[in-house]
Amino acid sequence: MSQDFRQHLRQRPRRTRQSAALRGLVRETSLSPSDLIWPIFVRDGAGMEEPVTSMPGVARLSVDRAVLAARQAADLGIPAICLFPYTDPALKTEACEEAWNPDNLSNRAIRAIKQAVPDIAVMTDIALDPYNANGHDGIVRDGVIVNDETVAALVRMALAQADAGADILGPSDMMDGRIGAIRDALEAAHHHDVTIMSYSAKYASAFYGPFRDAVGASGALKGDKKTYQMDPANAEEALRMIARDLEEGADMVMVKPGMPYLDIVHRVKEAFGVPTYAYQVSGEYAMLTGAAAQGWLDHDKVMIESLMAFKRAGADGILTYFAVEAAKLLRG
């Protein structure tokens, strides 16, 4: 090797890659259990853990088991869980009245978890699909998902969840004007401290299939959700949706799905600088766990790498079904 070549190697980036200690010193992005929110599915019954076939390792939990899951999450340093109900099909109607029943499955789970594990934050889902005979996030009239009537129903649902003790409300429906309507109703009901994490940029994605199996909505769904969820081709629209929801009173915003939309996560954080979250959705989870089960990927390595990608893109936190597994690994 010539002397001239060596003179150009005063900078050797490989120097700081030589050991775990050096790599740790220069690492730009960190990941910890406090970055995670654990979505769990709840169902009626007692002592039950019903596996979700399309999501290996995930189960629908009866409320008593959901309480145990919340305690496990808190012990691992996971700050929040997010509840999704598997509603008895007999309770599903076109008017979705069960959504705001004070004693519905979600509200019973909220109260039980907050009583047993008061320090964990309980996040909820605000959308009508678990209660809708048509499987849609909104009320359907003559084949059309109606906006304003749906918003009125979502407000009733939000107030019931706040009354039950929810810490974070997660409107995931993508109806126009729902954040402002929910915020005004919360203020009027003196729920001043209830936080809204809006699914502001939720795309009409093909990655949601296993989730719909988990909440029992896939069989009921008639048509698709393209008239209210976003076109996957659009990015500027996502920024407009974020700006709108912040103006209407959202405290935190979410991009969903996650990894296929890391560019949106980055742009949102850069543009607004607000608490920004991403959802590593069921299809992403199923792909990674399925490939790992076949021996095609290293489960733990791709799990952590995928979660780190969210943080690197600018997400403040991630909703992920890997939360407990990742927290255990991160804690050593």
C-alpha positions, 0 to 999 in steps of 0.5 A, a space after each residue: 500500500 502506498 504512503 499516499 493512500 495511507 495519508 488519506 486514511 486519517 479518518 477511519 470510521 471502522 475504529 469506532 466499530 471495533 467493540 461493543 463498548 465503542 459501538 455503544 459510545 457512538 450509537 445515535 439511536 436508543 431503544 428501551 422498554 419505555 418506548 413501547 406500547 403493548 396492544 392486547 386483545 380482550 374477550 369475555 370469560 375467565 381464565 382464558 387465553 385464546 390464540 390468534 391463529 394468524 398472529 403466532 404468540 398472540 392470544 385473546 385474553 379474558 379480563 382477569 388475564 389482561 390484568 396479569 398482562 398489564 402487571 407483567 408489562 409494568 414490571 418490565 418497564 412498558 409504560 402503556 397497554 392498548 386494549 382491543 375487544 373481541 366482541 360477542 357477535 350477538 352484540 354487534 348491530 348496525 347502530 353499534 350501541 355496544 360501543 358506548 355501553 359503560 359495562 362493555 368488554 373494553 370498559 370492564 377491562 379498563 376499570 379492572 386494570 386501573 384498579 389492579 395496576 394503577 401506574 400503567 397507562 391504559 390506551 383504548 381504541 375509538 372506532 366502531 368496527 368491533 361493534 359494527 354488524 358491517 365491520 366498518 369503523 363508521 355507521 353504514 347507511 345505504 352502503 355509505 359510511 356516514 361521517 357526522 352520525 359516526 362522529 356523534 357515536 364516537 363521542 359517546 364511546 370516548 366519554 364512556 371510556 374516559 368515565 371508565 378511567 382510560 388514560 389515552 384515547 386512540 381514535 382510529 376511525 379517520 372520520 372528519 372532525 372527530 378529534 375536535 368533537 371528542 376534545 370538546 366533549 371531554 372538556 365539557 365533561 371535566 375530563 381535562 386530563 384525558 390524552 388523545 393519541 390520534 391515528 392521524 395518518 392511517 392508511 387503507 392498508 393490506 397489512 391489517 388482515 390478522 388484526 381483523 381476525 383478532 377482533 372478529 371484524 374480518 368476516 363482517 366487513 363489507 367492501 373496503 375502507 378506502 373512502 375514509 382511510 388514506 391512499 397509500 400513495 399519499 404523503 402530503 395528505 398525511 401532513 395535512 391530517 396531522 395539522 388538522 388533528 393537532 389544531 382540533 386538540 390531539 396531544 399525540 399523533 400516530 402513523 399506521 402502518 409502521 415500517 412501510 411508512 417510515 418516510 411519513 413518520 420522519 416527515 411528521 416528526 420533522 414538520 411538527 416536532 410533536 409526540 409522534 408514534 407508529 404502529 407496527 401492525 399485525 401484518 408486519 408482526 405476522 410476516 416477521 414471526 412467520 419467517 422466523 418460525 421457518 428459520 429464514 430470519 433470526 427472530 430476536 435480531 429482526 425484532 430489535 432491528 425493526 423497532 430501532 428503525 421506528 426510533 431512527 425515523 423519529 418515532 417517540 414510541 411504537 405500538 408493537 405486539 413484540 413489546 413484552 419480548 423486546 422489553 425482556 431482551 432489552 433488559 437483559 
